Amino acid sequence: MDIDLLLTMAHHLSVFTLVGIVAAEFALLRPGLAGARLQQLARIDRAYGLVALLVVIAGVGRVLWGNIDAGYYLGNHAFWGKMGLFVIVGLLSIQPTMALVRWSRALRDDPAFVVPDAQVAASRRFIHLQMVGLALIPLFAAAMARGYGA
């Protein structure tokens, strides 16, 4: 197998996994969040960070060692649109992650801790925006793959 194929497979699998993780976070982050579900959500959020790192590593690998010249990517506006959206999604993930860290500490200190509904709603908004950004990234990828943006 060639390196381009392996990097492409790793990139696509990690991207789809990332989308699944964000969907799982959105599904689990509901009013009444407490106890085991809060702990589960915190574990899923840690996985999100690791998978996002894999997306970056595989993506950078594709640019550097893939079959397409790096200059194509670096000079392509659609590529930079994808990168910009990925950065925005990453920035949007900070608020829910920090909230989960706070909530996990509160749960550790008080096993009866229940996340206030207003805080759940605020974090859900950030995750919803992440989902919108993730949904737009393939549009830029499709344009880029067809030569747009160069």
C-alpha positions, 0 to 999 in steps of 0.5 A: 500500500502506498503512503498516500492511500494510508494517509487518506484512509487515516484522515477520512476515518478520523474525520468521520470518527470526529463527527460521530463524537460531536454527535454523541456529545450533542445527544448526551448533553441534555438537561438533568446531566449528572453522575454517570452520564456526566462522566461518560460525556467527559470521557467522550470529550477527551476522545474528541481531543485525541481524534482531532489531533489525529485529523490534523496529523493525517491531514498534514501528512497528506499535504506533505507526503501525499500524491498531490503537490503541497503547493496545490493545497497551500495555494488553494482558497477552498483548502484554506476555507476548510482549514479556517472552518476546522480552526473555528470548530476547534475554538468552538469546542473550548467552551464545552470542554472547559464546562465539562472539566468544571462539572467533573470537578463539581461532581467529584466534590459533590456526587449529587451535583447536577449541571444547571440547565442554563449551562447545559443549554449554553454548551449545546449551542457551542456544540450545535455550531461545531456541527454546522462548521463540520457540515460545511467542511466537506463542501470546501473539500468537494470544491477543492477536489474538483480544482476550485479555489486554485 
